[in-house]
């Protein structure tokens, strides 16, 4: 907080308001919010006159990025700085504080493709076992996590799923993915059992007198939101003592990686994930390959 403490009250308040809004929209981790805070505070200080951050021009931002491009700095670092500024100015544009986004025409630095972070199978088991399933909310959360891991759902696909999209008798869910494309995904016996348990008891009790088509509902009788899911997963990850960053997307990554680790065909994983292009799915082969290399090094006598 030291960097932002050095700013004038108006600029610090704008930055904190932006961070509050971003957290509400996307449920970002504290560490991510802290990175945004530091980036914005350093930029405001670099300008020399902190209130000018709202009136910064494209040339100011380009000069700042060039000044931060020191020997040894990576394109990823520059990309993060630009991303912080871009998120900030887009937020101010939506709020009507500024009339033009000064980052709009600045190209993102080219960087290598990052491998997705994933959970180990032990991490997933710990997360799935964390909810207290003797409660209605705990049973809902267990069924929700089991479904996400069993079907590799995006969080948007989860919260938009209706009760009618699940067929527990056939053990499948009809998923509406990006671009309105539908796919049929098998669930497995474990996920089906938890879903049936939730649908038989907890869902009706959570709804009460309310009516909803949503598959997963809150205690207020409405459907779950992206933010609800983020918060529930974070809560249980902390409770389970999982140290790595856990998000709804981490369960989707785990779904794909664990399938490949156990010998699944890449094309089949592509279909299950709903990827239009196989190249998007191929990144998971690098994760699986890294896992196999580590196992080889650990267990092979000449590893």
C-alpha positions as CSV (number, residue, x, y, z in Angstrom):
1,X,0.0,0.0,0.0
2,X,3.0,2.3,0.3
3,X,3.0,3.4,-3.3
4,X,-0.7,4.4,-3.3
5,X,-0.3,6.1,0.1
6,X,2.0,8.6,-1.5
7,X,-0.7,9.8,-3.9
8,X,-3.2,12.6,-3.5
9,X,-6.6,11.6,-2.0
10,X,-8.5,12.0,-5.2
11,X,-6.3,9.8,-7.3
12,X,-6.0,7.2,-4.6
13,X,-9.8,7.2,-4.2
14,X,-10.3,6.7,-8.0
15,X,-7.9,3.8,-8.1
16,X,-9.6,2.1,-5.1
17,X,-13.0,2.6,-6.6
18,X,-11.8,1.0,-9.8
19,X,-10.4,-2.0,-7.8
20,X,-13.7,-2.4,-6.0
21,X,-15.6,-2.4,-9.3
22,X,-13.2,-4.9,-10.8
23,X,-13.5,-7.2,-7.9
24,X,-17.3,-7.1,-8.1
25,X,-17.3,-7.8,-11.8
26,X,-14.6,-10.5,-12.0
27,X,-13.9,-11.7,-8.4
28,X,-10.2,-11.3,-8.8
29,X,-7.7,-12.5,-6.2
30,X,-6.2,-10.1,-3.6
31,X,-2.8,-10.6,-5.2
32,X,-4.1,-9.6,-8.6
33,X,-5.8,-6.5,-7.2
34,X,-2.6,-5.6,-5.4
35,X,-0.7,-5.8,-8.6
36,X,-3.2,-3.5,-10.3
37,X,-2.9,-1.1,-7.4
38,X,0.9,-1.0,-7.5
39,X,1.0,-0.6,-11.3
40,X,-1.5,2.3,-11.3
41,X,0.1,4.0,-8.3
42,X,3.6,3.8,-9.9
43,X,2.3,5.2,-13.2
44,X,0.6,8.1,-11.4
45,X,3.8,8.9,-9.5
46,X,5.9,8.6,-12.7
47,X,3.7,11.3,-14.3
48,X,5.0,13.6,-11.6
49,X,1.6,15.2,-11.0
50,X,-0.7,12.5,-9.7
51,X,-4.0,14.1,-10.7
52,X,-2.9,13.9,-14.3
53,X,-3.5,10.2,-14.4
54,X,-7.1,10.9,-15.6
55,X,-5.8,13.1,-18.4
56,X,-2.9,11.0,-19.5
57,X,-2.4,10.7,-23.3
58,X,-1.3,7.8,-25.4
59,X,2.1,9.3,-25.7
60,X,2.4,9.4,-21.9
61,X,1.6,5.7,-21.6
62,X,4.0,4.8,-24.4
63,X,6.8,6.8,-22.8
64,X,6.1,5.1,-19.4
65,X,6.2,1.6,-20.9
66,X,9.4,2.5,-22.7
67,X,10.9,3.8,-19.4
68,X,10.0,0.5,-17.7
69,X,11.5,-1.5,-20.5
70,X,14.9,-1.9,-18.8
71,X,17.5,-4.6,-19.7
72,X,16.3,-7.9,-18.5
73,X,12.6,-7.0,-18.3
74,X,10.3,-9.5,-20.0
75,X,7.5,-8.9,-22.5
76,X,5.2,-10.5,-19.9
77,X,6.0,-7.7,-17.4
78,X,5.3,-5.0,-20.0
79,X,2.0,-6.8,-21.0
80,X,0.9,-6.8,-17.4
81,X,1.6,-3.1,-17.0
82,X,-0.4,-2.3,-20.1
83,X,-3.2,-4.6,-19.0
84,X,-3.4,-2.8,-15.7
85,X,-3.6,0.6,-17.4
86,X,-6.1,-0.7,-20.0
87,X,-8.4,-2.1,-17.4
88,X,-8.3,1.2,-15.5
89,X,-9.0,3.5,-18.5
90,X,-11.8,1.2,-19.8
91,X,-13.4,1.4,-16.4
92,X,-13.2,5.2,-16.3
93,X,-14.6,5.3,-19.9
94,X,-17.6,3.2,-18.8
95,X,-18.0,5.5,-15.8
96,X,-18.0,8.6,-18.0
97,X,-14.9,10.0,-16.3
98,X,-13.0,10.2,-19.5
99,X,-14.1,10.5,-23.2
100,X,-11.4,8.4,-24.8
101,X,-9.3,5.4,-23.8
102,X,-5.6,6.4,-24.2
103,X,-4.6,2.7,-24.3
104,X,-6.9,1.7,-27.2
105,X,-4.4,1.8,-30.0
106,X,-1.4,0.6,-28.1
107,X,-0.5,-3.0,-29.1
108,X,0.1,-5.6,-26.5
109,X,3.7,-6.8,-26.4
110,X,4.2,-10.2,-28.0
111,X,4.8,-12.9,-25.5
112,X,5.0,-16.7,-25.4
113,X,1.8,-18.6,-24.7
114,X,1.4,-19.4,-21.0
115,X,0.7,-22.9,-19.9
116,X,-2.6,-23.1,-17.9
117,X,-2.2,-23.6,-14.2
118,X,-3.9,-26.8,-13.1
119,X,-4.7,-28.7,-9.9
120,X,-3.3,-32.1,-9.0
121,X,-5.7,-34.9,-8.6
122,X,-5.1,-34.7,-4.8
123,X,-6.0,-31.0,-4.9
124,X,-9.2,-31.7,-6.7
125,X,-10.2,-34.5,-4.3
126,X,-9.5,-32.1,-1.4
127,X,-11.6,-29.4,-3.0
128,X,-14.5,-31.7,-3.7
129,X,-14.5,-33.1,-0.2
130,X,-14.4,-29.7,1.5
131,X,-18.2,-28.8,1.4
132,X,-20.2,-29.9,4.4
133,X,-22.8,-32.0,2.5
134,X,-25.2,-32.4,5.5
135,X,-26.2,-28.7,4.8
136,X,-28.2,-27.6,1.8
137,X,-25.6,-25.1,0.6
138,X,-22.8,-27.6,1.1
139,X,-24.7,-30.3,-0.9
140,X,-25.3,-27.8,-3.7
141,X,-21.6,-26.8,-3.7
142,X,-20.4,-30.4,-3.8
143,X,-22.8,-31.2,-6.7
144,X,-21.7,-28.0,-8.5
145,X,-17.9,-28.8,-8.2
146,X,-18.4,-32.4,-9.1
147,X,-20.3,-31.3,-12.3
148,X,-17.6,-28.8,-13.2
149,X,-14.8,-31.3,-12.9
150,X,-16.7,-34.1,-14.5
151,X,-17.8,-32.1,-17.6
152,X,-15.0,-29.5,-17.8
153,X,-17.5,-26.6,-17.8
154,X,-16.7,-22.9,-18.2
155,X,-18.1,-20.9,-15.3
156,X,-20.5,-19.2,-17.7
157,X,-21.7,-22.5,-18.9
158,X,-22.3,-23.6,-15.3
159,X,-24.3,-20.6,-14.1
160,X,-26.3,-20.5,-17.3
161,X,-27.2,-24.2,-17.2
162,X,-30.9,-24.9,-16.7
163,X,-32.5,-27.9,-14.9
164,X,-33.7,-29.2,-18.2
165,X,-30.2,-29.5,-19.6
166,X,-29.3,-32.3,-17.2
167,X,-30.4,-35.9,-17.8
168,X,-29.2,-37.9,-14.9
169,X,-30.8,-41.1,-16.2
170,X,-28.6,-40.9,-19.3
171,X,-25.8,-39.3,-17.4
172,X,-25.3,-36.4,-19.7
173,X,-25.5,-32.6,-19.7
174,X,-26.4,-30.5,-22.8
175,X,-24.0,-27.6,-22.6
176,X,-24.5,-24.3,-24.5
177,X,-21.0,-23.0,-25.1
178,X,-19.4,-20.0,-26.9
179,X,-21.2,-18.8,-29.9
180,X,-24.4,-20.7,-28.8
181,X,-22.8,-24.0,-29.9
182,X,-24.2,-27.0,-28.1
183,X,-22.4,-30.2,-27.0
184,X,-23.4,-33.2,-25.1
185,X,-21.0,-34.1,-22.3
186,X,-21.1,-37.4,-20.2
187,X,-21.0,-36.9,-16.5
188,X,-19.8,-40.2,-14.9
189,X,-21.5,-42.0,-12.0
190,X,-20.1,-39.9,-9.2
191,X,-21.2,-36.6,-10.5
192,X,-24.6,-38.1,-11.4
193,X,-25.1,-39.4,-7.8
194,X,-24.3,-36.0,-6.3
195,X,-26.5,-34.2,-8.8
196,X,-29.4,-36.5,-8.0
197,X,-28.9,-36.0,-4.3
198,X,-28.9,-32.2,-4.7
199,X,-31.9,-32.1,-7.1
200,X,-33.9,-34.5,-4.8
201,X,-33.5,-32.4,-1.7
202,X,-31.3,-29.3,-1.5
203,X,-32.5,-27.4,-4.6
204,X,-36.1,-27.4,-3.6
205,X,-35.3,-26.3,0.0
206,X,-33.0,-23.5,-1.3
207,X,-35.7,-22.3,-3.7
208,X,-38.5,-22.3,-1.1
209,X,-41.6,-20.7,-2.6
210,X,-39.6,-19.2,-5.5
211,X,-39.4,-20.6,-9.0
212,X,-36.2,-20.8,-11.2
213,X,-35.1,-22.7,-14.3
214,X,-31.5,-22.5,-13.1
215,X,-29.8,-25.7,-12.3
216,X,-27.9,-24.3,-9.3
217,X,-29.7,-21.8,-7.1
218,X,-29.0,-19.6,-4.1
219,X,-30.7,-19.4,-0.8
220,X,-32.6,-16.4,-2.2
221,X,-34.3,-18.4,-4.8
222,X,-32.3,-17.1,-7.8
223,X,-29.6,-18.7,-10.0
224,X,-25.9,-18.7,-9.1
225,X,-23.7,-15.9,-10.6
226,X,-20.1,-16.1,-11.7
227,X,-19.1,-14.2,-8.6
228,X,-21.0,-16.7,-6.4
229,X,-19.0,-19.5,-7.9
230,X,-15.7,-17.7,-7.5
231,X,-16.3,-17.0,-3.9
232,X,-17.4,-20.5,-3.1
233,X,-14.4,-22.1,-4.7
234,X,-12.0,-19.7,-3.0
235,X,-13.7,-20.4,0.3
236,X,-13.3,-24.2,0.0
237,X,-9.8,-24.0,-1.4
238,X,-8.7,-22.1,1.7
239,X,-10.6,-24.5,3.9
240,X,-8.9,-27.5,2.2
241,X,-5.4,-25.9,2.5
242,X,-4.8,-25.7,-1.3
243,X,-1.9,-23.3,-1.8
244,X,-2.1,-22.8,-5.6
245,X,-4.5,-20.2,-7.1
246,X,-7.9,-21.9,-7.5
247,X,-10.6,-20.6,-9.8
248,X,-13.5,-22.1,-11.6
249,X,-11.3,-22.3,-14.7
250,X,-8.8,-24.3,-12.7
251,X,-11.3,-27.2,-12.5
252,X,-11.7,-27.0,-16.3
253,X,-7.9,-27.1,-16.8
254,X,-7.8,-30.1,-14.3
255,X,-10.5,-31.9,-16.3
256,X,-8.5,-31.7,-19.5
257,X,-5.1,-32.3,-18.1
258,X,-6.2,-35.3,-16.0
259,X,-7.9,-36.9,-19.0
260,X,-4.8,-36.6,-21.1
261,X,-2.6,-37.9,-18.2
262,X,-4.8,-41.0,-18.2
263,X,-4.5,-41.6,-21.9
264,X,-7.5,-39.7,-23.4
265,X,-7.4,-38.9,-27.1
266,X,-6.8,-35.2,-27.9
267,X,-9.7,-35.0,-30.3
268,X,-12.1,-36.4,-27.7
269,X,-10.9,-33.8,-25.2
270,X,-11.4,-31.1,-27.8
271,X,-15.0,-32.1,-28.2
272,X,-15.6,-32.4,-24.5
273,X,-14.2,-28.9,-23.9
274,X,-16.1,-27.4,-26.8
275,X,-13.0,-26.0,-28.5
276,X,-13.6,-25.0,-32.1
277,X,-9.9,-25.3,-33.0
278,X,-7.7,-28.3,-32.0
279,X,-4.7,-25.9,-31.5
280,X,-6.5,-24.5,-28.4
281,X,-6.7,-27.9,-26.9
282,X,-3.1,-28.8,-27.8
283,X,-1.8,-26.5,-25.0
284,X,-2.9,-29.2,-22.5
285,X,-0.6,-31.7,-24.1
286,X,2.3,-29.6,-22.9
287,X,1.0,-29.7,-19.3
288,X,0.5,-33.5,-19.6
289,X,4.0,-33.9,-21.1
290,X,5.5,-31.9,-18.3
291,X,3.8,-34.2,-15.8
292,X,5.1,-37.3,-17.5
293,X,8.6,-35.8,-17.7
294,X,8.6,-35.2,-14.0
295,X,7.4,-38.7,-13.3
296,X,10.1,-40.1,-15.5
297,X,12.8,-38.1,-13.7
298,X,11.5,-39.1,-10.3
299,X,11.0,-42.8,-10.9
300,X,13.2,-44.0,-13.7
301,X,16.6,-45.3,-12.7
302,X,18.3,-43.2,-15.3
303,X,15.9,-40.3,-15.0
